Structure formats: structure tokens, C-alpha cells
Amino acid sequence: MSDFLLIVEISIGLLLIAALVGVVTRQLRVPYTVGLVLIGLALSLRGKMNIEVPPELFLGLLVPPLIFEAAFHLSINDLRRDMAPILMLAIPGVLITTFLVGAVITWGTGIPFPLALVFGALVAATDPVAVVALFRSLGVPKRLQVLLEGESLFNDGTAIVIFHLMLVIAVSGHFSLTESLLDFVVVAGGGLVVGLILGILISQAISRIDDPLIETALTTVLAFGAYLVAEELHVSGVLAVVAAGLVSGNIGPRGMSPSTRMLVYNFWDYAAFLANSFVFLLIGMQIDLLILVANWQVIGWAILAVLIARAVGVYGLSWIGPGIPRRFKHILYWGGLRGAISLALAMSLPAALGTARDEIQAMTFGVVLFTLLVQGLTMKPLVQHMQLIQRSKAQDEYEGRHGRAVMARASYERLKNMYHEGLLSTHVWEILSTPLKQHAQGMADAVTETLHASPDLETNVIDTAIRELLQTQRNSLTALMRDNIISEEIFSRLLGEVDKALTEPRTNMIELLRHRTSDPVRKLMAAVVQERDIENTISVLNRLGLPATRLSSTGGFLGGKNVTLLIGIPEGYESMVIRAINEGSQQRTGFLTASDEGNQTAISKPAYITVKGAIIFTFEVERYEEL
């Protein structure tokens, strides 16, 4: 019982430390996980912490929620567009890292090549948690986030499978290429199949249940159950969790009520926060700086080998599939941090490896520490240098004008209150009130002008305001329920309505513009996309609240099917709609011909532009009506 209480005390203490670190790192604008590692190191300097962390704790308890949460929030549509480069980085990239790192380590340190391959495999798994959190706070392009997260999700499982294969070879001295390839396919493929089957089964069960707590519990069972079942079947537990998370996150929510979706999303955000907090604190506490200093030479070779292998993998393989911009490649290269997976694999090395075990562990700790502290702390300046932060001039101008408008209004309101309270004479009020009121109105007009000139910025501002209003309604409902003014049944019904509004697209720009002008639609856009891209494109347009009429077409390579979308757009929204279509369409269209179904539009041919897989024509219109 005393051991149990000790574990509880340690867990609560670590959680308190993690919360305090979160507050401090937010103020200092330092990656949260980096702060945790530094605090863990500081705690380890006070002496031996006497906290033995078995590898099973990392791999079986802390890693599944991290991987499941990342996979759960990753859109399959986003992942599918860059699946080719992601899989190239996650499979051939891991193999390249394993053998290149092994070769450099053997050449530089003299460690036997089979043992060096073991080290190469365990450091091939990337852990970009700190980088992804930074990306979200800075607002870097979504595609870059998907590339980094997608690679990490798949290469974790791949690296673990290869690690175990290399370890067996190093210990037994037996190697068979055929057996190794077969084992890899069975273990990796088996893990994906297990996760896929369990994900579908749990998603089907969730669709037949209408209880937020039970549905959330089922996703928890899925995350840990997929790992345990796969490990029992001797296939990859990590890849099983990846597949289960992707299925559950993309299919499961369709059968959930809005309230359940919000609860599940919030629960897994919190679960990932807890797991991250414990993982990175324990990483810092497990690293012995004295051992690192004593092995500085082999650690130097290890860091060099990892950087070389990462460069070859990213710059050599990322040309597969849709082209990746050079700036993205630089970020992918430097963002290949190592963390929990590498540390857990190093700690699981058997004692039969002898002194090589200590060297491999020291190199692993050194690489993890270098990537987290050096690469993690320099990522933000690199992102800024690459000009990947998506903050437009309109955003900066809006924030500046909005700030001035708020200050001007506050000054006028304070002056008015002082006058009504008798603190100012009528004479002073008459002198100051008119210019202050005019200044406040001028600042407000400047804000309005900025928003009208940037429709997508206006959409974001309105969405933020609507979300705040809905959250206020939610808080009011909670207060009514707490004070027994409404019944639990009415509370659940009304809460579901509010949560539905919170989780669904809120701003329909066409409707908003109709309140602002009597004739908002000034142009008709015809966008020709391939049939395979139509659902993605329609989905993006729906998020903007822009209706589109479909016309079947032919043409394209080998007579492939195209679809022409007719879209009525307001004045000034052309660039935003083009960006939306650019995001939704990937497959290249070819020449255009009329459809045989009788849907033909007799209009003169205008100038057109091409974006990725779409060809876009824009026509001026005098009158637009929706029938």
C-alpha cells in the first residue's frame, strides 16, 4: 500500500510541476516540452531521483495516448494528398537513417556494425511534439503540419519494427534478408490491420450509442486496446494505434452528437497533455549529465550521424508525390526531433549487449537532448526566417487599428462617466467630448474598412465573435442547471443545440454580405476540376458558405471525367475562392469539352488561370439570383 501511495504522490507532484512549467513557458514563449526537459534535468542534478521507469511504462501507457490523439485529429483527406512523400519518409527514410547512422557510428567510434544498426533504428523515430505545438501557435501552413505529423505517426511504428529486427540480428548473429523483409511486412502490416479492424468496430459501436461518457470511454478502450491486442499478436502496437486513431477520428465523429464530439476532443487533448508532461519530465530526470560528459565523443558522432541521415532522407526522398517547397524541406529537416520512443527503446536494450548497451544509451540521451534543446529552441527563428508564419499585412493592420479603436472608445466612455458622476464641469465636457467622440468613430470606421477589404480576415473575426457568444450561452445554461432553474433533460437538449453550433461551420459569407449590401454577387466563377477532387473542393467551398452548381463535363487525360462548378462570388472575394479551390483540387485537368447531358452554357470564353488541378474562369455578371 505504501508503494501505491508513493506512486500517487510522485504522480501528483509531477503533474503540479508540469502545470507550473506550462505557466512559465507560456510567459517566456518557450516550447512547453523543452521547458519540461530542462526542469527534469534540474531535478536530476539534485541527486539520484530513485524513479525507475521501465520501458513498458513509456511504450504501453504514455505513448498510446500521444499517438492516438495525433492520429485522431489528423484528417485523412489532408493526409491522403501527401501520402506518397509521408510514406517515403516513414519507410525508406527510416531504413536510410538506420543504415547511414550505423555506418557513421561504426566508422567514427568503432562500435560493431550490427550494434550500430540497433542505435540507428532507435533514433530513426521522430517526435515533433514541441515543433507541432509551436506550429499551431505561430500559424504555419497546414500542409507543413500534416507532413511533419504524418511522418512521425508512421515512422514511429516502422522504427520500432526495424529496431527489434536489428536487435535480434545483433544478439543472435544470424541475418536473412528474406526473413527480415517478411517479418517487417507481417509485423507492420499486421499492426495496421489490427488497428483498422478495431477502429471500425468501435466506431460502429459508438454510432449506436448516445451517451457522451460511454462513447469517450470506448475511444479510450480503443487507444490502449489496439496497442495491447497487437502486442499480444506479436505485431506492431504503435502502428495499430495509428490506424485505430485515424479511423476513429475520421469515421467515429460521424456517429457522435455535437456534445460528444466536444467532450471526446477535449478529453484527448487533456490526455495528450498529461502524457506529454510525464514523458518529457521523465526524459529530463532520466538523463545523467555526468554520463553524457564522459561519453561526449561518441555522442558527438551520434549527433553528426543523425543530422547527416536526416538530410539525406528529407532532401533525397521528399520529391516523391506532390512537390514539397524547399522551405518546407528545411523545416522538415530541422524539425526531426527525437523523444519518448527513442528513449524507451534505448532503455529496453538487454544486458547481453555488454558495454555497448551503456554507449548506445548515452548516445541516445545525447541525441534526444540535442534535438529538444538546440533544434527545438531554434525552430521558431528558423520558421520566421523562412517566412512561413501566415500573418498577412491585413492582419497586422487590423490589429493595430482595432487596438487604437478600443483605446479611443475607452477614453470617450471614461470621459462620459466622469461627466455624469460630476467629476467634470459642463465646460470641460463640451470641449473634449466632441473631438473624442469623432476620433473614436474614425477609428471604428478604419477597422470596418480593413475588414471589408479582407473577406477571409473578416470571416475569422466574425467566427471568433460568434464562438464567444455561443460559449456565453453555454455558460448561462450551466448556471441555470446548477441553480435548478431548468431540468437536466432541457439542459441536455439546449446544450446539444449550442454544441452543434460550436462544432459546425458558423459563418456563411453570402448571408452576411446580404445584410451589408443589396447586390453582393458581382462575378460568376466556373471552376473545372477532376471528378476525384470534387468532394474535397465542395467541402472547402461549403466551409466558406459559398454555394456551387455542378455541371458534368468530359475531357482531360484519356477522357477522364471533369466537373464544372459554377460559383457566385461577391466583389473582392475572387482571390479567397481561388485559394479555396487550390486547396481542394489536386488532380490535373486537361482539355475541356462540352457534356453530352445537355448542360451547356452559351458564354464567351474569358481569360482563365490554372491552380494545381483546377482551371478557373471568371465572368462579370450584372444580376445574380439563387432559384
N, C-alpha and C positions, 0 to 999 in steps of 0.2 A: 504493500500500500504506500509505503514511504517513497518507493521509486516512482510510482504513478504521480504522487503529489509533486515530486521533484520535476518530472517532465512537464506537468501543468505549470509550475512556477516558471520554469525556463521558457516555455512557450509564451506565456503572458508577458514575461519580461522582454522577449524578443519582439513581440507584437507592439509593445509600448515604445521600444527603441525605434522600430520601423515607422510608427506614426510620427514620432518626433523628427526623424530624419526626413520624412516626407514634407513636413512643415518647413524645415530649414532649407532643403534643396529647392523647394518652390520659391522661397525668398531669394536664394542665391542663383536661381536659374541654372542649376546643375542637374544632369540626369539623375533621376531617383536611384536607379540601380548602382550607379557609380558611388553615390553617397553611402549606400548600404555597405558596399565593399570596403570603403575607407573606414567606416565605423567598425566593421568586423575586424579589420586589420588592427585598429586601435585597441579593441578589446583583447585581441590575441597577444598584443605586446605586454599586457599586464601579467602574463604568465600562462601556463597551460590551462585551458578552459575546461578540460576533462569532459568534453562533449564529443562522444564518439558518434560519428554519423555514418551508418552503414550505407553502401551504395544503393541498397534496396529502398531506402528512405527517399533518395533523390528520384530514382527511376520509377518506383512504384507508387509513391504518394505525392510528390511535388511536381514531377514532370507531366503526368497526365492532365491535370487542370490547366497547366500553361499551354500545352499543345492543343487541347480540346477548345479552349477559349479562342485561341488564334484561328483555328480552323472553322469554328462556329461562326465567327464574324467575317470570314472571307467569302466573298461572292464567287460562285462557280463561274458566272459569266465573265467577271474580271479575270479569274484565274485561267479560263479557257483561252482567252486572247493571247496570253503569253505562256501557254503551257509548254511549247517547244523549248524556248530558252530556259525556263524553270527546270524542266526535266534534264536538260543538258547539264545545267549547273549541279543538279542534285544527284545525278548518277555518274556520267563520265567525269564531271567535275570532282566528285568525291574520290573516284579512282585515281585521277590525276594527282590530287592533293596527297593521297596515301602514298603513291609511289615516288612522287617528287620529294616530298618531305622525308620519306625513308632514305632516298638516295643521298640527299644533302646531309642528313644526320649521320649516316654511315661514313660518308666521306669526311665530314668535319670532326666527328667525335670518336669514331672507331667502334661505335655500338654495332653489333651484328645486324645485317640487313633484315632478317625476319623480325627481330625485336624493334628495329626502326620502323618497319611497316606497321607494327602494332601502334606505335606512337602516331604515325601518320594518319591512321584510321580514326583514332580517338580525337584528334584535333581537327578532323575534316568536318565535324558537325558545327554549324554556326548557330549563334544565339543572339539575334539582333534586338533583344527586348529593349535595351536602352536606346538604340537607334530608332526603333519604331515609335516609341513614346515621344522622342524628340521630333520625328517627322510629323506626328499628329499635332503637336503643339505649334510647329512652325508653318504647317500647311503646305508641305511639299506635294508634288503631283501624286495623285492616287496610284498611277501605274507604277511608280518607283516603289511605293509601299508594298504593292502586290508582288512585285518581283522579289523584293527582299524577304517578305514574309513567306511567300510561296516556296522559294528556295530553301529557307530554313525548315519549313514544315516537312518537306520531303527528304532533305539531306540528313536530318537527324536520324530517321529510320534507316536510311541507306548506310550511314556511317556506323551505326550500331551493328548492323548485319555484317559489314565488312570487318569491323573490329573483332567480332567473335570468330570469323573465319581466319583472320590473320593470327589471332591468339592461339587457336588450335594448331595452326601450322608451326608457330614459334615453339610451342611446348612439345608437340609430337615429332616435329622434324619431317613430317610427311606432307607432300603437296601434290595435288592432282588438279589440273586446270578444269577438266570436265566436271569433277566432283564439286569443285568450288563454285563454278558457274551454276550448276544445278541446285546446290544448296542456297545460293543467293536468290535465284528465281523462286524457289519454294518458300523460303523464309519471308522475303519481301512481298511476293505476290500473295502468299497465304495471309499475311497480316492485313493487306488491303482488302482481301475478300472477307475476312472475319469482320473487320470494321464496317464494310459496306452492308453485309447481311444484318448485323446488329443495329446499325443506324436505321435501316429501312424498317425493321421490326419495331423498334422503339418509336419511330416517327408515326408508324401506323397506329400504335397503341395510344400515343398522345392525341392523335386526331379523333379518337373515340372517347376521350376523357375531357371533362370541362371542370377541372379543379387546378388552379394555378400551383398550389403547393405540391400536389401529386405529380403534375407534369414536370415541375422543376426537379423533383426527386428522381424522376425517370431519366432526365438528362444526366444527373449525377451518376446514377447506376450505369448509364451508357459509357460515360467517360472512363470510369475506373473498371467497369466490367469488360469493356473491349480490350483493355490492356491485360487484365488477368486471364481472360479466356484465350487470347492469342498466345500469351506466355505459356499457358498450360498445354497448348497445342504445338509449342516449340516453333512458333512463327513470330514475326516482329510485332511486339506490343505497341511500340511507338507508331508504326505505320497504321496499325489497327485504329488507334485513337485519331490519327489524322483523317482516315476515311470516315470514321464514325462522326467526327466533328463536322466535316464538310457536308455529309448527308443530313445530319440533324439541323445544321444551321441554314441549309438552303431548302430543305423539304419540310422539316418539322414545324417551323413557324406558320406554314400554311394552315395547319390544323389547330393552331393556338388562337385563343381570344386575344384582343389587344392587351388586356391586363396581364395575361400570362406571358405574352412576349416581353413586356416591360420587366416583369419580375425575373424571367429567365435571363434576359440580357444583363440586368443589374446584378443578379446573383453570380454570373460567370465573370463579370468584371471584378467583383469583390473576391471571388475565389482565385482569380489570376493575381490580383494584388497581394493576397495572403501568401500564395505560393512563391511569387517573386520576392517578397520581403524575406521569407525564411531562406530561400535559395541563396540570395546574394549576401545576406548577413552571414550565413554559414560558410559560404565561399571565403569571405574575408577572415573568418575565425579559424578556418582550417589551414590557411596558408602560413607557413613558418618562414618568416623573413630571413632567419639565420641560415636555414637550408637553402634558400634562394641565393643568398650571398655566397655560400660555399660552392654552389654549382653555377656560378654566373657564366662560365664559358659555354657549357652545354646549353644553357638557357638562351644565350646569345645566338648560337647556331639554330636552336629551335625556332626562335622568333624570325630569323632570316629565312629559314626554310618555309615557314608558314606564309610569309609575305610573298616569297617568290612563287609558291604554288598557287596562292590566291590570284596573283596577277595573271599567271598562265591560264587558270580556269576561267576567270571573268573575261579577259580580253581575247582569249583564244576560242571560247565556246559561245559567247553571247551573240554572235552573228546569226545563229540559227533562229528561224522564225521571224516575226515582225522585228524590223530594225530597232535596236536599242540605242538611243542617243549617247554620244561619247560622254556627256556629263553624267548620265545615269551610270555608265560603266565605272567612272571614277568613284561614285558614291557606293556602288555595289562592292567595289574592291576594298575600300577603306571601312565599309560597314560590316565586314565579315568578322564580327566579334565571336569569341568563344566563351562558354559559360558552364551551365549546370551539367549538360550532357558530357562534355569533355572531362569535367571534374569527377563525375560519378564513374565513368569508365576507368579513369586512372586509379581511383580508389578500389575498384573491383579487381585489379590485377592480382593474380595468385602469387604467393610467396615463392613458388617454384622458379620464378624468373630470377631470383637472387638479387644481386646488387643492381642489376638493370632495372628492377622494379622501382627502386628509390630514384634512379636517374630519370626514368620516364615520368614519375610523379612530379619531380622537381621541375622538369621541362614543361609539363602540363600546367602546373601552378604559375610558372613564369609567363607562359603564353597567355593564359587567362587573364592574369593581372595586367600584362602589357596591353592587350586588346581593350580591356574595360577602361583602364585609366588613360592610356595615351590615345588610342583611336576613339574611345567614347567621348573624351573631353574635347577632342579636336574636330569632332564631326560637325558641330554647329558652325564653326568658322568655315569649314570646307563647303557646307551647303550654301552658306551665304556667298562665298567666293564663286561658286558655280552658278549663282543667281537662280536657284531653284525654289526660293521662297515665293509662293504665289500671292504676293501682296501688290496689287495694282496701284497706279497713281491715283485712280479714283478712290480706292480705299483710304489711302493716306489723306487725300483732300477731304473726303467725307469726315474722317475722324477729327481733323483739325477744325473744320467748320462746325461740326457738331459740338465740339468742346467749347468753342467761342460762343455758340448759341446758348448753351447751357449756362455759361458764366454770365452772359448778358441778361438772360431771363432771371437768374438768381439775384442779380444786382437790382433789377427793377422790382421784383417781388419783395426784396428786403426793404427797399425804399418805401414801397407802398405800405408795408406793415408798420414801419417806423412812423409814417404819417398818421395812420389810423390809430396807433397807440398813443398819439400825442407827443411823440418824441421829436417831431419836425414841425416847423411852422408852415402855414399855408404858402408863405412867400417862397421858402426853400423848395417845397413840393412842386410848385408851379414852375420854378426854374429848371429843376432836374428831371421831373417826370417825363416831359415830352421827348427830350433827346434820348433818354434812356429807353423809353418805350420804342422809339423809332429804330434805335440801334439793335434792340432785341429782335424786332420784326425783320430788320435787314439781315441779321444773322440767320434767322429761321428760313427766310427766303433763299439764302445762299445754300443751306442744307437741302432744301427742296430741289433746287436747280441741279445740284450734284447728283441726287438720286435719280431725277428724271433723265439725266444724261448717261446713266449707267444702269440699265434694267436688271442685270444679274445681281449687282450690288443691292439694288432696291429690293429684289426678291429676298436676299439674305436678311436684310434689316427687318422686312415685314415678317418673315418667318420667325425671327428671333422674338419679335414683339408678340406674335400670336402664341408662340410656345410659352412665353412668360405669362400671358393671360390664361392659357389653359392650365398652367401649373398653379396659378392662383385659384382657379376653380377647384382643382384637385385638393388644395389645402383647405378650402372652405368646406368641401364635402367631408373631409376628415374631421374637422371641428364639429360639424353638425352630427356626425356619427358619435363622436366622443361625448357630446353633451346630450345624447339620447333624443335628439330632435327628429331624426329620421331613422327608420328601421334598417337593419342590416341588409335586407333584400333590396330596398330602394337604394341604399348606398352602393351595393354591388352593381346594380343596373346603371346608375348615373356614372359611377366610376368607370365602367366599361365604355360608356359613350365618350368620356373625356380622354381615356387612354387610346381609344380608336383614333380620335382626332390628333393625339400626340404622335402616333406611330405612322400615320398616313400622310401623303403629301398635302401641305396646307395652303400653299399659295398658287392660285390659278391666275396667271398674269393677264389673260384675256379678260376675265371678270373684273379684276382690279382696274384695268385700264378703261373699261367701260364706265366706271364711276368717275374717271378722270377726264374723259373726252368722249364726245358723242360718236365719233367715227374713227376708232383706233386702228383698224386694219388697213394698211396702205399698200401692202405688197402681197403677191401670191408667189410662193416658192414651190417649185417642182423638184423633188429630190429623187434620183433614180438609184436604188440600192438593190443588192442581190437578195433573193428570197431568204437565204440563210441568215441574213442580218436584220430582217425586218422586225423581229420581235424585240431585239436589243434597241433598235432605233426608235420604235414606237414607245418602248418603256422610258427612254430618255426624254422624248418629247412630252410624254404624259407627266413626268415629274415637273416639267416647266409649265404644265397646264395648257399646252398648245395642241388643239385637235388636228388630225391629219386624215385625209381621204385617200384610200388605197385604189390604185388603178393597176391591174395586171399588165405586164409587158413581157416582151421576149428580147432576145439579143444577148450579147456577151459571149464569152468564150464557149465554143461548142454548143451554142444555142441555150446557154444556161438561163434560168428564169430570173427576171428582174421585177421589181415592184416600184411603181412611181407613186410617191407621196405628194399630195397637194396640201400645202400648209399656208393658212392665212396668218400673216405676222404683222404686228404693229410697227409703226415708224420707229427706227432706231434699234430694232431687235434682230436685224439680219445677222450680225456677227455672232450673237449669242446662239441663234438657231443653227448656224453653220458649225459652231463648236460642238453643239449637242449631237448633230448628225455625224460629225467627225469622230466623236466618242463612240457612237453606237454602231458604225459601219466599219467593217474590216476587209471584206472580200471585194476585190477589184471588179468593177463592171466593164463591159466592153462597148461595142457599138449599140445603138438604140434603134428599135423598130416599133411599129405600132402593134397593138394587141389584136388578136382575132376575135375578141369578145365584144367588139363594138364600142369600147370605151376610148374614143378618140377626141382630142381637144384641138380645135382649129385655131391655133395661135401662131404668131410669127416667132421664128427662132431667135431667142435672145443670146447674149453672151453667157457663158457658163464657166464654172470653176469645178475642180476635182479635189475632193478631200478623201484620202485613204480609199475606201471602197465605194464612194458615192459620187455622182455627178449632179451638180445643183444648178438649176436655172431660177432666175428671179424675174418676176413681171410686175410692173406698176399696175395698180388697179384703182379704179375710180369709186367702186362700190363693192362692199363685201357683205354677204348675208349668209347666215347658217340656217338651213332648212330642216 
